[in-house]
Amino acid sequence: MSNSTYATAFNRSETPIFASIETRLKEHLDRRTHEGSLRSLMPLPASADADTSSKKNPLTLQSALVDFASNDYLGLARCPDQHSKVESAYREFLSRYEGSKTNPPVLGATGSRLLSGDSSLARTLEAYLASPSVHDREAALIFNSGYDANLSILSSLPYRNENGSDAIIVDELVHNSLVMGVRMSRLDPKNVFLFRHNDVEDMKRVLKNVCQLSKKSTSAIASSGPSVLIVVESVYSMDGDIAPIKRILDSAYEMGATVMIDEAHGLGVFGRTNSQNMILEDGTDVFSKINSIDKPYKNENTRKSGGTGVLGALNLEHHPALFCSVHTFGKAAGCHGAVVAGSSNLISYLVNYARPFVYSTALPPHSLVTIHESYESMLGIEGERRRKRVFQLVKLFRQKML
């Protein structure tokens, strides 16, 4: 039926009561076009087909281009050897089900983790990610994306708006997923505070102001009083600068606050074996130390590997002010999904209250295998080789541009 036919059939007047949503959509798009801010997907080459041998195929275009745009920091997403490693591991996983008619393998998870989507594969992967050799926390929970993980934590925490009021203190440049998680929280917007980017002194000023607003001294903060959560990233993707994590955690601990750290852009790039590649807080150019990456970072805990992130590089996984960390797999890991690492209480709470987790179909088995193999590569010899190459390129770029 045409629109006019529908209008006649339903006896609708010429002038509708309500405005058209489609018209409003077009108005917003036209406004962005006029402002020069309209987003659109880039067109694919005309010859982009299944022929992966073609030099014009988007899967092979990287051979002729220098990548300054993607998050594939270690190149694992485009690595043929990594693809083969994943497929080999997945075939091994499928072989466990050969000949089974009552328990065949599944392509998809079939449901959320709380219904039919849980599996020993997911549980084993979470235990591996929480283990001392990886993120070294009590427990871990896998999410479908880093965005989902951040929304889940910040939107579900049991904030209180009375009796002194809880508060969230956020670095002014955190990712949109963290901003939206705070907006979706149960916390009154007047109890959300920003501090200047990576400015610990300004963060402490905000903490003291929050303390005064709650009419409690710092020494009086207890389980019955207000809770304060500080939200930061370890590495900020737009400028590539690293947060002064230790000073943030120490300052939070002094005041009784806790810290959530998004490690999306730290995972795979930093870790125990190359902490010397981080720019020091005093501005020291540590890139001059690039050749020392072959010498493992000496630490009392030799079980730790490289590539687990900034927290791992600084040995801060057990800092008493650390509430949780979020590690996203869509960047250096070259795949998809994310994990929240924290206390057993937090993970149990998220299983019960985090809506993106409760109501989303879980990741399929192939994704879980891919995540495990990505970590094996990032934390192993191959990861060390790729990290060394990344910082060689960083050094070269800085020398040429500065």
Secondary structure, 3 states (H helix, E strand, C coil): CCHHHHHHHCCCCCCCCCCCHHHHHHHHHHHHHHHCCCCCCCCCCCCCCCCCCCCCCCCCHHHHCCCCCCCCCCCHHHCHHHHHHHHHHHHHHHHCCCCCCCCCCCCCCCCCCCCCCCCHHHHHHHHHHHCCCCCCCCEEEEECCHHHHHHHHHHHCCCCCCCCCCEEEEECCCCHHHHHHHHCCCCCHHHEEEECCCCHHHHHHHHHHHHHHCCCCHHHCCCCCCCEEEEEECECCCCCCECCHHHHHHHHHHHCCEEEEECCCCCCCCCHHHHHHCCCCCCCCHHHHHHHHHCCCCCCCCCCCCCCCHHHHCCCCCCCCEEEEEEECCCCCCCCCEEEEECHHHHHHHHHHCHHHHCCCCCCHHHHHHHHHHHHHHCCHHHHHHHHHHHHHHHHHHHHHC
